[in-house]
Amino acid sequence: MHQSDPFPGGHHRPDPRRSQPVPPKRRRGRRRGPRPAFYYTSAGTLLILGGSVGAIALSGPGPGRDARTASAAAESVIPASADTYVVREMPGQGFGDAGKITASVWPEWHTEAYVAFDVPRRTPRITGARVELTFDRPENRPDAVELRAVTAPWSESGTSWSNRPAAGRVIATATVRGDRLSFDVGSVVNRPGRYAFAVTNRNESSAASVHSREAGAGGPRLVLTTRPGRTATPSPSATGTPDASGTALPKPGAEPTWRAPRPSTSAEPSQRPGAGRTLCGISLNLKPGETFQEALSRLDERYGGLETVRLFYRGVPPAWPGNPDIGKRPPIISFKLAPKDVLAGKHDAAMTRWFATAPRDRDVYWVYYHEPEDNIAKGEFTAADYRAAWRRLRSLADKADNARLHATLVLMSWSLEAESKRNWRDYYPGRDVIQVLGWDTYNLGWKKGLYDSPSKMYDRVVALSKAERLPFGVAETGSYLVGDDKGEKRAAWLRETNAYLKKHGALWVSYFDLDWETGDFRLLDAPSHKAWQDFC
């Protein structure tokens, strides 16, 4: 990994190109079936189908477990062999013996569920498959629920939020209609083996609460469509991971509703970031031959002491205290990793270590792949994979149990404009993943010889952040000198902008003080330099 200069690209380039994420397939089914009496112990073998990770066949099925099929029947019903759910606010506890599994999103209560199925050895040729779940309550249902791949072992009685496997790419999405959820998994369930999935929900203030296998009738089930003929080859076997929990786990509280957003047994809520004031920052830039630390010292001297610094890295960020070491200041750290590599677990070890060793005496705003809009529009990766990668990284960050780590999504504020033909939610993995919204907002009025008013630039940003009930910051902002301005007008614009953002509670404002390929944003004139120095 090269860390000699900031990441060269991915900054704000407003244009009318539109992001085109690929929607997941949806299909509904109807049948129900019985449940087995055995429990599931996961294993670590991955089944790679079609060159990508889909559902995971974790081991071969046990001997003698045949699907119950009549000679003329076209469908077989396989009950879940294991299921459980985990709660972010109760990170050390698991609920494998509960009568429900849930995927919930509340202001202070977040859950994910896991379910596994064993497809027996002598199952006939599989031509279709769907997972069916049945709601256990009518209240607060989401609009849609996701079924995701699971790429690591887990056990029904030993899994908690702190050790849960990361939920990977979306396999299928079910629209909520009636009491039954049906997910089409035929693209990945195509031979005997053990398949495990995560159940997630991205709908705010909702609960996908469904019957577990312990509840009896209505528990999770896998419905296979089969045809007579040659039996498919089983998936490779793997050594199981024993259930080492050793103790009975406590029963969870009632699922929250809008009247009771969190059970009294929950852990304390995470600290809200920020110190109650708007911090002054700069995007770190290096001169030829200059080190990170030398660049920081130069900028500190120029602006009278920065309160935060925006840092860019090509890959996994450097080990703490970082490069440069910015001391006790809260950093805004951007890093770029290919979503497919994140979803494949390529960076799990390095990022787990980075999160675990992060400071606990200051806020750390970590930004995964800032400004993904253009990359997605170009087809470099999909919006669905980007959101899934975010979710996986957040799960790794949670294992550090560090309330000062803040998952920060940074998008172009251009994506909020109608002219962009974009929907910012294409890039938003949800409020259960993102803790801070960051925006890159530039003066677009320069083409008309203007400095846009702060209201024109930021009203949408403020309104949207408020609607999501998330704190926000300005990760990049800037303007060229407009027309014949020698700096006085830009200085006045900077002062007005910073006053507006302070009034609306921005966590930080970081100026993009670089000579970029699209133009020179640097504050080289005396009035503009003085305006930012006064802010700092």
C-alpha positions in Angstrom: 0.0 0.0 0.0 1.4 3.4 -1.0 0.8 6.2 1.5 3.1 8.9 0.2 0.3 11.1 -1.0 -3.5 11.6 -0.7 -5.8 9.4 -2.7 -5.8 10.9 -6.1 -9.4 11.0 -7.1 -13.0 10.5 -6.3 -13.7 14.1 -5.4 -16.6 16.3 -6.3 -17.2 16.4 -10.1 -20.9 17.4 -10.6 -22.4 16.0 -13.8 -25.8 14.8 -14.9 -24.9 11.1 -15.0 -27.3 8.9 -13.1 -26.5 6.0 -10.8 -28.2 2.8 -11.9 -28.1 0.2 -9.1 -29.3 -3.3 -9.9 -32.5 -4.1 -8.0 -32.7 -7.6 -6.3 -35.0 -10.2 -7.7 -38.3 -10.9 -5.8 -40.6 -13.9 -5.8 -43.3 -15.1 -3.4 -44.2 -18.6 -2.3 -46.9 -20.2 -0.2 -46.2 -23.6 1.3 -45.4 -24.4 4.9 -43.8 -27.4 6.6 -42.5 -29.2 9.7 -39.4 -28.6 11.8 -36.6 -31.0 12.8 -35.4 -31.6 16.4 -31.7 -31.2 15.8 -29.6 -28.0 16.2 -27.1 -26.5 13.8 -23.4 -26.1 14.3 -21.8 -24.1 11.5 -18.6 -24.8 9.6 -16.2 -22.8 7.5 -16.3 -24.1 4.0 -17.6 -21.6 1.4 -19.5 -22.7 -1.7 -18.6 -20.4 -4.5 -21.4 -20.4 -7.2 -21.0 -18.7 -10.5 -17.8 -17.0 -9.5 -19.3 -15.0 -6.6 -20.4 -15.7 -3.1 -24.1 -16.3 -2.8 -25.7 -18.3 -0.1 -23.1 -20.3 1.7 -23.1 -24.1 1.8 -21.2 -24.5 5.1 -20.9 -28.3 5.2 -22.4 -31.5 3.8 -25.6 -32.7 5.3 -25.7 -35.4 7.9 -26.3 -39.0 6.8 -29.9 -40.2 6.5 -31.6 -36.9 6.4 -33.7 -37.1 3.3 -36.1 -34.5 2.1 -39.7 -35.7 2.5 -40.9 -36.0 -1.1 -43.6 -38.1 -2.6 -42.8 -39.7 -5.9 -45.0 -37.4 -7.9 -44.5 -34.3 -5.8 -42.7 -31.2 -7.3 -41.9 -29.6 -3.9 -40.0 -30.5 -0.8 -40.1 -28.7 2.5 -37.0 -28.4 4.7 -37.4 -26.8 8.1 -34.6 -24.6 9.5 -31.9 -26.5 11.3 -30.8 -23.4 13.3 -31.9 -19.8 13.8 -31.1 -17.0 16.1 -31.0 -13.2 16.3 -28.6 -10.6 17.9 -29.1 -7.1 19.3 -26.6 -4.3 18.9 -27.6 -2.7 22.2 -27.0 -6.1 24.0 -23.7 -7.0 22.3 -22.7 -9.9 24.6 -26.1 -11.8 24.5 -27.7 -14.1 22.0 -31.2 -15.4 21.7 -31.0 -18.8 20.0 -33.7 -20.3 22.1 -36.3 -17.5 21.6 -39.6 -18.1 19.9 -38.9 -15.4 17.3 -36.1 -14.0 15.2 -36.1 -10.4 14.3 -34.5 -7.8 12.0 -35.4 -4.4 13.6 -34.4 -0.8 13.2 -35.3 1.7 15.9 -33.4 4.8 17.2 -31.9 2.8 20.0 -32.6 -0.9 19.1 -31.1 -2.8 16.2 -31.3 -6.5 15.5 -30.3 -9.0 12.8 -31.3 -12.6 12.4 -29.6 -15.8 11.1 -31.1 -18.9 9.7 -29.6 -22.2 8.3 -31.0 -25.1 6.4 -29.7 -28.6 5.6 -30.4 -29.9 2.1 -30.2 -33.8 2.4 -27.8 -35.9 0.3 -30.4 -37.8 -1.7 -32.4 -34.8 -2.8 -33.4 -35.0 -6.4 -32.3 -32.4 -9.0 -33.1 -28.9 -7.6 -34.7 -26.5 -10.1 -35.9 -23.8 -7.7 -35.8 -22.8 -4.1 -37.3 -20.2 -1.8 -37.0 -19.4 1.9 -40.2 -18.6 3.7 -40.7 -16.8 7.0 -43.9 -16.1 8.8 -44.6 -12.9 10.9 -45.4 -13.5 14.5 -47.1 -10.0 15.0 -48.9 -7.5 12.9 -47.4 -4.2 14.2 -44.6 -2.1 12.8 -43.8 -4.3 9.8 -41.2 -2.9 7.3 -41.9 -2.4 3.6 -39.3 -5.0 2.6 -36.9 -7.4 4.2 -33.5 -8.6 2.8 -31.9 -12.1 2.9 -28.1 -11.9 2.8 -25.2 -14.2 2.4 -23.2 -15.3 5.5 -19.5 -16.0 5.0 -18.4 -17.2 8.4 -19.4 -19.9 10.9 -21.9 -19.3 13.7 -23.8 -21.4 16.2 -27.4 -21.1 17.3 -26.7 -20.8 21.1 -23.3 -19.1 20.9 -23.8 -16.1 18.6 -24.2 -12.6 19.8 -23.8 -9.1 18.3 -20.1 -9.0 19.2 -19.2 -12.2 17.5 -21.8 -12.5 14.8 -20.7 -13.3 11.2 -20.8 -10.4 8.8 -23.8 -10.2 6.6 -22.7 -10.1 3.0 -24.4 -9.4 -0.3 -28.1 -9.4 -0.8 -29.4 -12.7 -2.1 -33.1 -11.7 -2.3 -35.5 -9.1 -1.2 -39.1 -9.8 -0.1 -41.8 -7.2 -0.3 -44.1 -7.4 2.8 -47.6 -8.4 1.8 -49.6 -10.4 4.3 -48.1 -12.6 7.0 -45.6 -14.5 4.8 -42.2 -13.5 3.5 -40.8 -15.4 0.5 -37.3 -15.1 -0.8 -36.2 -16.6 -4.2 -32.9 -18.4 -3.5 -32.9 -20.7 -6.5 -29.8 -19.1 -7.9 -27.7 -20.3 -5.0 -29.4 -23.3 -3.5 -28.9 -25.9 -6.2 -27.4 -29.1 -4.5 -27.3 -30.9 -1.2 -25.4 -29.0 1.6 -25.9 -26.6 4.5 -27.0 -23.1 3.6 -26.9 -20.1 6.0 -28.4 -16.6 5.6 -28.7 -13.3 7.5 -32.1 -11.5 7.7 -31.8 -7.7 7.6 -34.1 -4.7 7.5 -33.3 -1.2 6.3 -36.7 0.4 7.1 -36.6 2.9 9.9 -38.8 2.4 12.9 -39.9 -1.1 12.0 -39.6 -4.7 13.1 -39.5 -7.8 10.9 -40.4 -10.2 13.7 -41.0 -13.7 12.5 -41.5 -17.2 14.1 -38.4 -19.1 14.9 -38.1 -22.9 14.6 -38.6 -23.1 18.4 -42.1 -21.7 18.0 -43.2 -24.8 16.1 -45.6 -24.1 13.3 -44.7 -21.2 11.1 -41.0 -21.5 11.7 -38.5 -20.7 8.8 -38.5 -23.2 6.0 -36.8 -23.9 2.7 -39.1 -25.0 -0.1 -37.4 -26.8 -2.9 -38.7 -27.4 -6.4 -37.3 -30.7 -7.7 -37.4 -32.9 -10.8 -36.8 -36.7 -11.1 -33.4 -37.6 -12.3 -29.8 -37.6 -11.2 -29.1 -36.4 -7.7 -26.8 -33.4 -7.4 -23.4 -33.8 -5.9 -23.3 -32.7 -2.3 -21.2 -29.7 -1.3 -17.7 -30.4 0.2 -17.7 -31.4 3.9 -16.0 -29.3 6.6 -15.2 -29.7 10.2 -17.9 -28.2 12.4 -17.4 -25.5 15.0 -18.6 -26.8 18.3 -21.1 -24.8 20.4 -19.0 -23.6 23.3 -21.4 -21.1 24.9 -21.7 -23.3 28.0 -24.4 -21.3 29.7 -28.0 -20.5 29.2 -28.6 -17.0 27.7 -31.1 -14.6 29.1 -34.5 -14.1 27.5 -34.8 -10.9 25.4 -37.3 -8.2 26.3 -40.4 -7.5 24.2 -39.7 -6.2 20.7 -39.7 -2.4 20.8 -42.5 -0.4 19.3 -42.9 3.3 18.7 -44.2 3.5 22.3 -41.2 1.7 23.8 -38.1 2.2 21.6 -35.8 0.2 23.8 -36.1 -2.4 26.6 -34.8 -1.2 30.0 -32.1 -3.9 29.9 -30.3 -2.4 26.9 -26.8 -1.0 27.1 -26.2 2.7 27.3 -26.7 4.5 24.0 -23.6 5.5 22.0 -22.1 8.9 22.6 -23.3 11.5 20.2 -20.3 12.9 18.3 -19.0 16.4 18.5 -18.2 18.8 21.3 -21.1 21.2 20.7 -19.3 23.4 18.2 -18.3 23.4 14.6 -14.7 22.3 14.0 -12.4 23.9 11.4 -10.5 21.6 9.1 -8.5 21.2 5.9 -8.1 18.5 3.3 -4.4 17.5 3.8 -2.3 18.2 0.7 1.4 17.4 0.2 3.9 19.4 -1.7 6.6 17.5 -3.7 9.0 15.7 -1.4 7.0 16.6 1.7 5.9 14.0 4.2 2.5 13.7 5.8 3.8 15.1 9.1 5.6 18.0 7.4 2.4 18.9 5.4 0.4 18.9 8.6 2.9 21.2 10.4 2.8 23.6 7.5 -1.0 23.8 7.4 -1.2 24.2 11.2 1.2 27.1 11.0 -0.6 28.7 8.0 -4.1 28.5 9.6 -3.2 29.0 13.2 -4.0 25.4 14.3 -6.5 23.1 12.7 -9.2 21.5 14.8 -9.7 18.5 12.5 -8.0 17.1 9.3 -9.5 15.3 6.3 -7.2 12.4 5.4 -7.4 10.2 2.2 -5.9 6.7 1.8 -5.9 4.4 -1.2 -6.5 1.3 0.9 -6.6 0.2 4.5 -5.7 3.2 6.6 -2.2 3.2 8.3 -1.9 1.8 11.9 -2.6 4.2 14.7 -1.5 6.9 15.6 -1.8 7.3 11.8 0.2 9.0 9.1 0.3 11.8 9.9 -0.1 11.7 13.7 -2.6 14.5 14.3 -2.5 14.2 18.1 -5.7 14.5 20.0 -7.7 16.1 17.2 -10.7 14.1 15.8 -9.8 12.9 12.3 -12.0 12.5 9.3 -10.4 9.5 7.6 -11.4 8.4 4.1 -10.2 5.0 2.6 -11.2 3.2 -0.5 -11.5 -0.6 -0.8 -13.2 -2.4 -3.6 -16.7 -3.5 -2.4 -16.1 -7.0 -3.9 -13.0 -7.4 -1.8 -14.8 -6.2 1.4 -17.6 -8.6 0.8 -15.2 -11.5 0.2 -13.6 -10.8 3.6 -10.2 -9.8 2.1 -9.8 -6.9 4.5 -11.5 -8.3 7.6 -8.3 -8.9 9.6 -6.7 -5.6 8.8 -9.8 -3.5 9.4 -10.7 -5.4 12.6 -7.3 -4.6 13.9 -7.6 -1.0 12.8 -10.9 -0.5 14.5 -9.8 -2.3 17.6 -6.7 -0.1 18.1 -8.5 3.2 17.3 -8.3 6.0 20.0 -11.0 6.0 22.6 -10.4 9.6 23.9 -11.6 11.4 20.8 -14.1 11.1 18.0 -12.9 9.2 14.9 -15.0 9.8 11.8 -14.2 6.9 9.4 -15.4 7.2 5.8 -15.7 4.2 3.5 -15.3 5.0 -0.2 -16.4 8.7 -0.2 -18.3 9.9 -3.2 -19.2 6.5 -4.8 -21.7 8.0 -7.2 -19.6 8.4 -10.3 -17.9 5.0 -9.7 -21.3 3.3 -9.6 -22.5 5.3 -12.7 -19.5 4.0 -14.6 -20.3 0.4 -13.6 -17.1 -0.1 -11.5 -19.4 -1.7 -8.8 -23.1 -1.7 -7.9 -24.9 0.4 -5.4 -26.1 -2.9 -3.8 -22.6 -4.1 -3.3 -21.5 -0.7 -2.0 -24.3 -0.8 0.7 -23.5 -4.4 1.6 -19.8 -3.5 2.0 -20.7 -0.7 4.3 -22.7 -3.0 6.4 -19.9 -5.5 6.7 -17.4 -2.9 7.7 -19.8 -1.5 10.3 -20.1 -5.0 11.8 -16.3 -5.1 12.1 -16.2 -1.7 13.7 -18.9 -2.8 16.3 -16.6 -5.6 17.5 -14.2 -2.9 18.9 -17.0 -1.7 21.2 -15.6 1.9 20.9 -18.4 4.5 21.1 -16.0 7.1 19.6 -15.9 5.4 16.2 -18.5 7.0 13.9 -19.4 5.4 10.6 -19.6 8.5 8.2 -21.1 8.4 4.8 -19.7 11.1 2.5 -21.7 11.9 -0.7 -21.8 14.7 -3.2 -24.5 17.2 -2.2 -24.9 17.4 -6.0 -26.7 14.1 -5.7 -29.5 15.8 -3.9 -30.1 18.1 -6.9 -32.8 17.2 -9.4 -30.4 17.9 -12.2 -28.2 15.0 -11.1 -31.0 12.5 -11.8 -29.8 10.5 -8.8 -31.4 9.2 -5.6 -29.1 9.6 -2.7 -30.7 6.6 -1.0 -29.1 4.3 -3.6 -25.9 4.8 -1.7 -27.3 4.9 1.8 -27.0 1.6 3.7 -29.4 2.8 6.4 -29.5 4.5 9.7 -28.6 1.3 11.5 -25.3 1.4 9.7 -24.5 5.1 9.2 -24.0 7.4 12.3 -22.9 10.6 10.6 -23.7 12.1 7.2 -20.9 14.0 5.4 -21.4 16.1 2.4 -19.0 17.5 -0.3 -20.5 20.8 -1.4 -18.9 23.3 -3.7 -19.8 26.7 -5.1 -21.5 25.8 -8.4 -22.4 29.4 -9.1 -18.9 30.3 -10.4 -20.1 29.5 -13.9 -22.5 32.4 -13.6 -19.9 34.6 -11.9 -21.5 34.1 -8.5 -20.7 32.8 -5.0 -23.9 30.8 -4.2 -25.5 31.7 -0.9 -25.1 29.2 2.0 -28.9 28.7 1.9 -28.8 27.6 -1.7 -25.8 25.3 -1.1 -26.8 23.7 2.2 -30.6 23.9 2.9 -31.2 20.5 1.4 -28.2 19.0 3.3 -29.5 20.4 6.6 -33.1 19.3 6.0 -32.2 15.8 4.9 -29.8 15.2 7.8 -32.4 16.5 10.2 -35.0 14.2 8.6 -32.7 11.2 9.1 -32.0 12.3 12.7 -28.3 12.1 12.1 -25.5 14.7 12.8 -23.8 16.0 9.7 -20.5 17.6 8.6 -19.1 19.2 5.5 -16.2 17.0 4.4 -15.2 19.1 1.5 -16.1 22.6 0.4 -14.5 25.3 -1.8 -14.7 27.7 -4.6 -12.4 29.1 -7.3 -12.0 32.9 -7.3 -14.9 34.1 -9.3 -14.6 36.6 -12.1 -12.3 39.5 -11.3 -12.5 38.9 -7.5 -9.2 39.3 -5.8 -10.3 37.5 -2.7 -12.6 40.0 -0.8 -15.8 38.4 -2.2 -14.7 34.9 -1.5 -13.6 35.8 2.0 -17.1 37.2 2.7 -18.6 34.1 1.2 -16.5 31.9 3.5 -17.5 33.8 6.6 -21.1 33.7 5.7 -21.0 30.0 4.9 -19.2 29.1 8.2 -21.7 31.2 10.2 -24.6 29.4 8.5 -23.1 25.9 9.2 -22.3 26.8 12.8 -25.9 28.0 13.3 -27.2 24.6 11.9 -24.9 22.5 14.1 -22.4 21.1 11.6 -19.9 18.9 13.3 -17.0 20.2 11.1 -16.2 22.0 7.9 -13.2 21.0 6.0 -11.9 23.2 3.2 -10.6 21.5 0.0 -7.3 23.5 -0.1 -5.9 21.9 -3.2 -4.9 22.8 -6.7 -7.1 20.2 -8.4 -7.3 19.1 -12.0 -10.6 21.1 -12.4 -9.2 24.3 -11.0 -7.3 25.9 -8.1 -9.3 25.9 -4.8 -6.4 27.1 -2.7 -6.8 30.1 -0.4 -3.7 31.9 -1.6 -5.1 35.4 -1.5 -4.8 37.3 1.8 -8.5 37.9 2.4 -9.6 34.3 1.8 -6.7 33.0 3.9 -7.5 35.4 6.7 -11.2 34.3 6.7 -10.3 30.6 7.1 -7.6 31.4 9.7 -10.2 33.4 11.7 -12.6 30.4 11.5 -9.8 28.1 12.8 
